[in-house]
Amino acid sequence: MKLNFIIRYTLLFIVLILLQAVIFNRIQFGGYVNPYVYLLFVLFLPVDVHGGILLFSAFFMGLVVDVFLDSPGMHAAATLCMAFARPAVIRLISVRSDFEPGTIPGIRNMGMTWIITYSMLLILVHHVVLFFLEIFRLDEFLSTIYRIFLSALFTLVFIILGFFIAGKSVDRG
Amino acid sequence: MRNLINFFIRFYFFFLFVLLFSVSLILISRTHQHQRTLFLHSGNLIVGSVYKQVDHIQSYLSLKRVNEQLTNENTWLLHQTMASFMQKDQNEMVYHDTLYIRRFKYINAGVINNSVMYRNNFLTLDKGSNDGVEKDMGVITAEGVVGIVHNVSGHFSTVISLLHKDVQISVRLQKSNHIGTLSWEGGDYRTAVMSYIPSHVELSHGDTIVTSGFSTIFPQGIFIGTIGDYEIRRGDNFFTASVELALDFNRIANVFVVIDLMRQEIQVLEASNNR
């Protein structure tokens, strides 16, 4: 069970990194919008995952993406903030506060609205930190906000798509 | 003491977050000093070879355009060879054999990673220190300036794109030789900004901008783009003009790394001014 868990998430990790580096970093909608599908990894961890695992895996994920994108620390910091906000966001938007142990967020068990709210809030946290760390000043504030929302929307579309695909594969396996 | 430990255990989530966040901030600040850690950039061997594989596949898709580009380049070079000149005066012949010495050498390299959509963009090239690439060398194509070499490993190198907050290039108007500074202010990757053009200069739409050659990075006279709109910004004594870049940064496949053979001589000489 425990081993199965580790193997499954390691595979997911590698697949997402490759997807991000090989395909999604080369997609540029409208010149400078880039979807970050690797966030699916953090979103996809079980609801009651141990806090240490959550933070470390998010940090490591961001770091590997950083290496591919030549931006040491930025994605690590942004993904870390997102992981830090995750328990609070889950508590905030969930009606029933107790989940079965090991529940993995999915469209079937949580519902579409929950997944969209959950993903959007966390993607926004990630993007706000990332984009402001990237420019590191406030004088391009409005254009940055515009980029954040545009990019977040594209990321959301792909993340939801990812949830659909993951849901299918869970049904089969 | 025990209370303290209990306190840390209880709020471990928060403290772990703060710890890891500071680690990433340290990484970011080190980047800003342009001293990257050895392994955390895409010039390293593992990431570099992944990108190389991807590029190997991708390069097939752009063969037609690369061919076109090479044909253009060849035509341009053919224009300059002696074979395309006719000797006019047969009576007298001057043979310049010691008049020219070589100043610039070029290494051709393939682009294996590139971006245009961030505020700060980088490229990765498939040539490194083994091929003679060094930090701070210029990178150009036949269509214009690309950027400056930033980090070098054995087989790869990373380049700070012109599309980067910290890159400023000395350029001049071809028409009148007035110099200015070229930089990129974000947004559309096809337009950059030329600033510090004196206000008495007569500008017009479509004026050609080339490199000034006031550095040991780029040769002079490399075409960059043409002037679009221009204005004197409030509280300024200079023109600021938008420049439509000739080079499409989104489609760079092959580049030249510029080696300035006189670089050390010039730098030593200029350093002696500051003493």
HADDOCK unambig.tbl for C-alpha pairs under 7 A between the chains (distance, minus, plus):
assign (segid A and resid 22 and name CA) (segid B and resid 54 and name CA) 6.78 0.50 0.50
assign (segid A and resid 31 and name CA) (segid B and resid 117 and name CA) 5.86 0.50 0.50
assign (segid A and resid 31 and name CA) (segid B and resid 188 and name CA) 6.90 0.50 0.50
assign (segid A and resid 32 and name CA) (segid B and resid 116 and name CA) 6.57 0.50 0.50
assign (segid A and resid 32 and name CA) (segid B and resid 117 and name CA) 3.44 0.50 0.50
assign (segid A and resid 32 and name CA) (segid B and resid 118 and name CA) 6.37 0.50 0.50
assign (segid A and resid 33 and name CA) (segid B and resid 117 and name CA) 6.34 0.50 0.50
assign (segid A and resid 51 and name CA) (segid B and resid 13 and name CA) 5.90 0.50 0.50
assign (segid A and resid 52 and name CA) (segid B and resid 13 and name CA) 6.69 0.50 0.50
assign (segid A and resid 55 and name CA) (segid B and resid 17 and name CA) 6.79 0.50 0.50
assign (segid A and resid 67 and name CA) (segid B and resid 40 and name CA) 5.15 0.50 0.50
assign (segid A and resid 67 and name CA) (segid B and resid 41 and name CA) 5.05 0.50 0.50
assign (segid A and resid 67 and name CA) (segid B and resid 42 and name CA) 5.66 0.50 0.50
assign (segid A and resid 68 and name CA) (segid B and resid 42 and name CA) 5.40 0.50 0.50
assign (segid A and resid 68 and name CA) (segid B and resid 47 and name CA) 6.38 0.50 0.50
assign (segid A and resid 69 and name CA) (segid B and resid 42 and name CA) 6.85 0.50 0.50
assign (segid A and resid 70 and name CA) (segid B and resid 41 and name CA) 4.96 0.50 0.50
assign (segid A and resid 70 and name CA) (segid B and resid 42 and name CA) 5.65 0.50 0.50
assign (segid A and resid 72 and name CA) (segid B and resid 27 and name CA) 5.70 0.50 0.50
assign (segid A and resid 72 and name CA) (segid B and resid 28 and name CA) 5.75 0.50 0.50
assign (segid A and resid 72 and name CA) (segid B and resid 31 and name CA) 6.83 0.50 0.50
assign (segid A and resid 72 and name CA) (segid B and resid 40 and name CA) 6.26 0.50 0.50
assign (segid A and resid 73 and name CA) (segid B and resid 24 and name CA) 4.31 0.50 0.50
assign (segid A and resid 73 and name CA) (segid B and resid 25 and name CA) 6.35 0.50 0.50
assign (segid A and resid 73 and name CA) (segid B and resid 27 and name CA) 5.06 0.50 0.50
assign (segid A and resid 73 and name CA) (segid B and resid 28 and name CA) 5.09 0.50 0.50
assign (segid A and resid 74 and name CA) (segid B and resid 24 and name CA) 6.87 0.50 0.50
assign (segid A and resid 74 and name CA) (segid B and resid 28 and name CA) 6.44 0.50 0.50
assign (segid A and resid 76 and name CA) (segid B and resid 24 and name CA) 6.19 0.50 0.50
assign (segid A and resid 77 and name CA) (segid B and resid 21 and name CA) 5.68 0.50 0.50
assign (segid A and resid 77 and name CA) (segid B and resid 24 and name CA) 5.49 0.50 0.50
assign (segid A and resid 80 and name CA) (segid B and resid 21 and name CA) 6.99 0.50 0.50
assign (segid A and resid 84 and name CA) (segid B and resid 17 and name CA) 6.75 0.50 0.50
assign (segid A and resid 134 and name CA) (segid B and resid 119 and name CA) 6.85 0.50 0.50
assign (segid A and resid 135 and name CA) (segid B and resid 119 and name CA) 6.40 0.50 0.50
